[in-house]
Each structure stands twice: as structure tokens, then as C-alpha cells.
Amino acid sequence: MPTNLEGQRVVVTGGAGFLGRKVCALLESRGCSEVLVPRRVDYDLTTEPAVERLYADYQPDIVLHLAAEVGGIGANMDNPGRYFYANMAMALHLIEHARRSGIKKFVQVGTICAYPKFCPVPFNEDELWSGYPEETNAPYGIAKKAAMVMLDAYRRQYGLDGAYVLPVNLYGPYDNFDLHTSHVIPALIRKCVAARDSGDASMVCWGTGSVSREFLYVDDAAEGIVLAAERLDEPVPVNLGTGMEITIKDLVELIAKLTGFTGAIEWDASKPDGQPRRCLDTERAKSMIGFEAAVGFEEGLHRTIEWWEQHGSGASDGGSP
């Protein structure tokens, strides 16, 4: 049955972040009585006592679990153990104490990194278990996928309603623009703007440029998550994406054009490419929750570049603004 969010107390883990702030705004527009955002300084969600205290303090009706420890290829290679532990521990404790607290629904945001390395394209949700994920981000992807299994088990044994969505690579204003920990679009925007402003003759990018990706604007992802909270009550995997695939080479050239960088683009083939292709089958999202992306790719890039130009282009190499 559909869940009416009006009047509900909703906890959004990660609600102060890039995606979370958009989700919280949508929840408020849907009439939630309170949208509660736990901060890490107060609740370390990788520890069970903090999660138990969170439920006691906030007494939510619904939980949307967006919080994650995640980064780009380099950060995944440096932190495989931490990324597995942190993401698995958060989901483990949050779902268990959701069950103990008797909440109405638990929404888990998964990751496209859970799909097999050589998954048929476009990725269909039925292929999630057909192979091992791409090695550099497998620990993170498997931890997130295990949360889906836990939600399914808890629904069958305890009657806990849940939803599980898999957003493709996100981008947009307020993203993480740190060159080491960010994903590809913010990293490329930052590099192109810096190279343009410095008058560099060339710019180096990781890999070969031959792999492909799909990207979803953050506002669209937030709408998909809130729709899942309203319209799903069992954790069948649901892709959130656009169905548009672009090679990294074409992406770099597009961002260079939009930022005004006119230098040469050099490829460092000694660096990993990551998963060969990523493009989603989005029919399940359309049929089950009525979700379709609304923001076109170039329009989303324009908005993201404009935000970085206005708010972040003076940031140091230590991180995003």
C-alpha cells in the first residue's frame, strides 16, 4: 500500500550531504511533520550504541538511509577494508534497530557498484547476482548489496517494510569536488576549470577514456528516493537512472567544451578505468514507482559547472567547499 508521508517523523542519514539535502527538502514539501538529520559528531552510525541511541532520541516512523563512506577509484583502492566495514556496519545496526523499534518503513540507498563487472548492458536488476563486481569498488558494492539481502530477510521474518534503490553515478551542485575522493564529473569539472584558469596547454586524465558511464542529476535522484519511500514496501532492487550512456572520453570533451578549456587531453593508461560499461535499464522504476529523470544531461552539467565557478573554484586541493 502507498505510504503517505504527511505527518510522519522521518530520519534521513546523510541528510546534510550532497544528495541528502535535496531529499530532506522534498520530504518537507510532502508534509512530513519532522525531517531529522543525525550528524556524525553526535551519532557514529558504524557503532551499535550510537544507532540504538538514535532511535531512542528521534523515535522515527520512517528511516531513509543515505549515509555512506565512498569515493572515486583512488579512494576505493586505498580504503577497501574501511569502506566495507563502515557501510556494512551502518546498515546492519540501522536495520536491526529499525526492527526492534517497530518503524513503518526502512529505505536503503544502494549503489550501482553492486552490479557484476561484466554485466550485460543495460543493467537489469535481475542481473545483480550474475557475477562479481569490478574489483576496485567491490567491497563497497557488496556491503551495500548485503543490506538489500538483510532487508528482504527482515521483511520475511519480522514484517519490516523496506525499499531498495540503486542510483547511477550522481552529479550536481554541492557535490564533493575533492580530486582524490570525488567521482568523475566533479573531478573533471575542477580539473578543467583549473587548467583553463592556469592557461595549461594540456590536462591529464586517468585511464584510457574508453569505458562508459551513466549519470543522474541529484534532484532527479532525490525524487526517485522519495517516490520509493511512498510507493514501495518490499526491497526489490530498483534502478534510478536516465538510460543514457556516454564514454569517459566523450564526457571529458564535453566538460572541456562547457568550461572553456581548449588545451589537449592526455590519457594516463597506467591508471585503472574501473568497470567497462555502466548503463541502466530503468523500466522497473517507471512501472513500479512512476520515476523518470527530468533534467537533461547538458543542462545538469551547466548547473553544476556554474555552481563550482561561483562557490568552489577558489577551494584548496584539500577538499570541496
C-alpha positions as CSV (number, residue, x, y, z in Angstrom):
1,M,0.0,0.0,0.0
2,P,1.3,3.6,-0.7
3,T,2.8,5.3,2.3
4,N,1.5,8.8,3.0
5,L,4.5,10.9,4.2
6,E,2.3,13.7,5.5
7,G,2.7,13.9,9.3
8,Q,5.5,11.3,9.5
9,R,8.7,11.7,11.5
10,V,11.5,10.8,9.1
11,V,15.2,10.2,9.9
12,V,17.5,10.8,6.9
13,T,21.0,9.6,7.5
14,G,23.4,11.6,5.4
15,G,20.7,14.2,5.2
16,A,23.2,17.1,5.4
17,G,25.1,15.9,2.4
18,F,25.0,16.4,-1.4
19,L,22.0,14.1,-2.0
20,G,20.6,14.3,1.5
21,R,19.8,18.0,1.5
22,K,17.7,17.5,-1.7
23,V,15.9,14.5,-0.2
24,C,15.1,16.5,3.0
25,A,13.7,19.4,1.1
26,L,11.4,17.0,-0.9
27,L,10.2,15.3,2.3
28,E,9.3,18.7,3.8
29,S,7.4,19.5,0.7
30,R,5.5,16.2,1.1
31,G,4.3,17.4,4.5
32,C,6.4,15.3,6.9
33,S,5.9,16.5,10.4
34,E,9.7,16.4,11.1
35,V,12.7,15.6,9.0
36,L,15.5,14.6,11.3
37,V,19.2,14.6,10.3
38,P,21.7,12.9,12.6
39,R,25.2,14.3,12.5
40,R,28.3,12.1,12.7
41,V,29.7,14.1,15.6
42,D,26.7,13.1,17.7
43,Y,25.9,9.6,16.2
44,D,28.6,7.4,14.8
45,L,26.3,5.0,12.9
46,T,29.0,2.4,12.5
47,T,28.6,1.7,16.2
48,E,25.6,-0.1,17.7
49,P,25.2,2.0,20.8
50,A,25.0,5.2,18.7
51,V,22.4,3.7,16.5
52,E,20.4,2.5,19.5
53,R,20.6,6.0,21.0
54,L,19.5,7.5,17.6
55,Y,16.2,5.5,17.6
56,A,15.6,6.4,21.2
57,D,16.2,10.1,20.7
58,Y,14.4,10.6,17.4
59,Q,11.6,7.9,17.5
60,P,11.2,7.9,13.8
61,D,8.3,6.5,11.8
62,I,10.4,6.0,8.7
63,V,14.2,5.9,8.0
64,L,15.9,6.8,4.8
65,H,19.5,5.5,4.9
66,L,21.6,7.6,2.5
67,A,24.8,7.9,4.6
68,A,27.8,6.1,3.1
69,E,31.6,6.1,3.1
70,V,32.5,6.3,-0.5
71,G,34.9,7.8,-3.1
72,G,36.3,7.5,-6.5
73,I,38.6,4.8,-7.9
74,G,41.6,6.0,-6.0
75,A,39.8,6.3,-2.7
76,N,38.3,2.8,-3.1
77,M,41.7,1.3,-3.8
78,D,43.1,3.0,-0.7
79,N,40.2,2.1,1.6
80,P,38.7,-1.3,0.7
81,G,38.5,-2.5,4.3
82,R,37.2,0.7,5.7
83,Y,34.6,1.1,3.0
84,F,33.3,-2.5,3.5
85,Y,33.2,-2.2,7.3
86,A,31.7,1.3,7.6
87,N,28.9,0.7,5.0
88,M,28.1,-2.8,6.3
89,A,28.1,-1.8,9.9
90,M,25.8,1.2,9.4
91,A,23.2,-0.9,7.5
92,L,23.5,-3.8,9.9
93,H,22.8,-1.7,13.0
94,L,20.2,0.6,11.5
95,I,18.1,-2.2,10.0
96,E,18.3,-4.3,13.2
97,H,17.2,-1.4,15.4
98,A,14.5,-0.4,12.9
99,R,13.1,-3.8,13.5
100,R,13.4,-3.5,17.3
101,S,11.8,0.0,17.2
102,G,8.9,-1.1,15.1
103,I,9.3,1.6,12.4
104,K,6.9,1.7,9.4
105,K,9.5,1.6,6.6
106,F,13.2,1.5,6.0
107,V,14.6,2.8,2.7
108,Q,18.1,1.8,1.8
109,V,20.0,3.6,-0.9
110,G,22.3,1.1,-2.7
111,T,24.9,1.6,-5.4
112,I,25.5,0.8,-9.0
113,C,28.9,-0.6,-7.9
114,A,27.0,-3.7,-6.7
115,Y,26.5,-4.9,-10.3
116,P,28.8,-7.5,-11.8
117,K,31.9,-6.2,-13.6
118,F,30.8,-7.7,-16.9
119,C,27.1,-7.2,-16.5
120,P,25.0,-7.1,-19.8
121,V,24.2,-3.6,-20.8
122,P,21.8,-2.0,-20.0
123,F,22.0,-3.3,-16.4
124,N,18.8,-5.0,-15.4
125,E,18.0,-5.6,-11.7
126,D,17.7,-9.3,-12.3
127,E,21.5,-9.4,-13.2
128,L,22.6,-8.2,-9.7
129,W,23.8,-11.7,-8.7
130,S,25.2,-12.9,-12.1
131,G,28.9,-12.1,-11.3
132,Y,31.4,-10.4,-9.1
133,P,31.6,-6.6,-9.1
134,E,34.5,-4.6,-10.5
135,E,37.4,-5.2,-8.2
136,T,38.3,-1.7,-7.2
137,N,34.9,-1.0,-5.7
138,A,33.7,-4.5,-4.9
139,P,34.0,-4.2,-1.1
140,Y,31.8,-1.1,-1.1
141,G,29.3,-2.6,-3.6
142,I,29.0,-5.9,-1.8
143,A,28.4,-4.2,1.6
144,K,25.6,-2.2,0.1
145,K,24.1,-5.2,-1.7
146,A,24.2,-7.2,1.6
147,A,21.9,-4.5,3.1
148,M,19.3,-5.4,0.5
149,V,19.5,-9.1,1.5
150,M,19.1,-8.1,5.1
151,L,16.0,-6.0,4.4
152,D,14.5,-8.9,2.4
153,A,15.2,-11.3,5.2
154,Y,13.8,-8.9,7.8
155,R,10.6,-8.4,5.8
156,R,10.0,-12.2,5.5
157,Q,10.8,-12.9,9.2
158,Y,9.7,-9.8,11.0
159,G,7.4,-7.9,8.6
160,L,9.7,-4.9,8.3
161,D,8.6,-3.0,5.2
162,G,11.6,-1.8,3.1
163,A,12.7,-0.3,-0.2
164,Y,16.0,-0.6,-2.0
165,V,17.0,1.8,-4.8
166,L,20.2,1.8,-6.9
167,P,21.0,5.3,-8.2
168,V,23.6,5.5,-11.0
169,N,26.5,7.9,-10.7
170,L,25.2,11.2,-9.3
171,Y,26.3,14.8,-10.1
172,G,25.2,18.3,-9.4
173,P,25.8,21.4,-7.2
174,Y,27.2,20.8,-3.7
175,D,28.9,17.6,-4.9
176,N,32.3,16.5,-3.5
177,F,34.9,18.2,-5.7
178,D,38.0,16.8,-3.9
179,L,40.3,15.5,-6.6
180,H,41.1,12.2,-4.7
181,T,37.8,11.3,-3.2
182,S,35.3,12.7,-5.7
183,H,33.6,10.9,-8.5
184,V,34.3,11.6,-12.2
185,I,32.1,14.6,-13.1
186,P,33.1,16.9,-10.2
187,A,36.8,15.9,-10.5
188,L,36.7,16.6,-14.3
189,I,34.9,20.0,-13.8
190,R,37.5,21.0,-11.2
191,K,40.4,19.9,-13.4
192,C,39.1,21.6,-16.5
193,V,38.4,24.9,-14.7
194,A,41.8,24.9,-13.0
195,A,43.6,24.1,-16.3
196,R,41.7,26.8,-18.1
197,D,42.4,29.4,-15.5
198,S,46.1,28.5,-15.4
199,G,46.3,28.5,-19.2
200,D,47.6,25.0,-19.3
201,A,48.4,23.5,-22.7
202,S,47.2,20.1,-21.6
203,M,45.3,18.1,-18.9
204,V,45.9,14.5,-17.8
205,C,43.0,12.1,-17.2
206,W,43.1,8.6,-15.7
207,G,42.6,5.5,-17.8
208,T,42.0,5.2,-21.5
209,G,38.7,7.1,-21.8
210,S,37.1,4.0,-23.5
211,V,34.8,3.0,-20.6
212,S,31.3,4.3,-20.4
213,R,29.1,5.7,-17.6
214,E,25.6,6.9,-17.0
215,F,24.9,9.9,-14.8
216,L,21.8,11.2,-12.8
217,Y,21.3,14.7,-11.7
218,V,21.0,15.0,-7.9
219,D,17.5,16.5,-7.9
220,D,16.2,13.6,-10.0
221,A,17.8,11.0,-7.7
222,A,16.2,12.7,-4.7
223,E,12.7,12.5,-6.3
224,G,13.3,8.7,-7.1
225,I,14.2,8.0,-3.4
226,V,11.2,9.8,-2.1
227,L,8.9,8.0,-4.6
228,A,10.4,4.7,-3.3
229,A,9.6,5.7,0.2
230,E,6.0,6.4,-0.8
231,R,5.3,3.6,-3.2
232,L,7.5,0.5,-2.3
233,D,7.1,-1.7,0.7
234,E,9.3,-4.6,-0.2
235,P,13.1,-4.3,-1.0
236,V,13.2,-5.4,-4.6
237,P,16.1,-3.6,-6.3
238,V,15.0,-0.6,-8.4
239,N,17.4,1.2,-10.7
240,L,17.4,5.0,-10.7
241,G,18.9,6.5,-13.8
242,T,18.4,8.0,-17.2
243,G,19.3,5.1,-19.6
244,M,21.9,7.4,-21.4
245,E,25.4,6.1,-21.8
246,I,28.5,8.2,-22.5
247,T,32.2,7.2,-22.8
248,I,34.6,9.0,-20.4
249,K,36.4,10.3,-23.5
250,D,33.3,12.0,-24.7
251,L,32.4,13.2,-21.2
252,V,35.8,14.9,-20.9
253,E,35.5,16.5,-24.2
254,L,32.0,17.8,-23.3
255,I,33.1,19.2,-20.0
256,A,36.1,20.8,-21.6
257,K,33.9,22.5,-24.1
258,L,31.4,23.6,-21.5
259,T,34.1,25.0,-19.2
260,G,36.1,26.6,-22.0
261,F,39.2,24.6,-21.6
262,T,40.8,24.4,-25.1
263,G,44.1,22.5,-24.3
264,A,45.0,18.9,-25.2
265,I,43.6,16.0,-23.2
266,E,46.2,13.3,-22.3
267,W,45.3,9.8,-21.0
268,D,47.3,8.0,-18.3
269,A,46.7,4.4,-19.3
270,S,48.7,3.2,-16.3
271,K,45.7,4.2,-14.1
272,P,42.6,1.9,-13.8
273,D,39.5,2.6,-15.9
274,G,37.1,0.9,-13.5
275,Q,34.0,-1.1,-14.7
276,P,34.0,-1.3,-18.5
277,R,30.4,0.0,-19.0
278,R,27.6,1.3,-17.0
279,C,24.1,2.0,-18.3
280,L,20.8,1.1,-16.6
281,D,17.6,-0.4,-17.6
282,T,15.1,2.0,-16.0
283,E,11.8,0.3,-16.8
284,R,11.3,-1.1,-13.3
285,A,11.5,2.4,-11.8
286,K,9.0,3.7,-14.3
287,S,6.5,0.9,-13.8
288,M,6.8,0.4,-10.0
289,I,7.2,4.0,-8.7
290,G,6.5,6.2,-11.7
291,F,10.0,7.6,-11.8
292,E,11.6,9.2,-14.9
293,A,14.6,11.6,-14.9
294,A,13.6,15.2,-15.7
295,V,16.9,17.1,-16.1
296,G,18.8,16.7,-19.3
297,F,22.5,15.9,-19.2
298,E,23.9,19.1,-20.7
299,E,21.5,21.2,-18.6
300,G,22.7,19.4,-15.4
301,L,26.3,19.9,-16.4
302,H,25.7,23.6,-17.0
303,R,24.2,23.9,-13.5
304,T,27.0,22.0,-11.8
305,I,29.8,24.0,-13.6
306,E,28.0,27.3,-12.8
307,W,27.8,26.3,-9.1
308,W,31.5,25.4,-9.0
309,E,32.5,28.6,-10.7
310,Q,30.5,30.6,-8.2
311,H,31.2,28.7,-5.0
312,G,34.2,26.4,-5.2
313,S,36.8,27.4,-7.8
314,G,38.9,29.0,-5.2
315,A,39.0,25.9,-2.9
316,S,42.3,24.4,-1.9
317,D,43.4,20.9,-3.0
318,G,42.4,19.6,0.4
319,G,38.7,19.2,-0.4
320,S,35.5,20.6,-1.7
321,P,34.0,23.8,-0.3
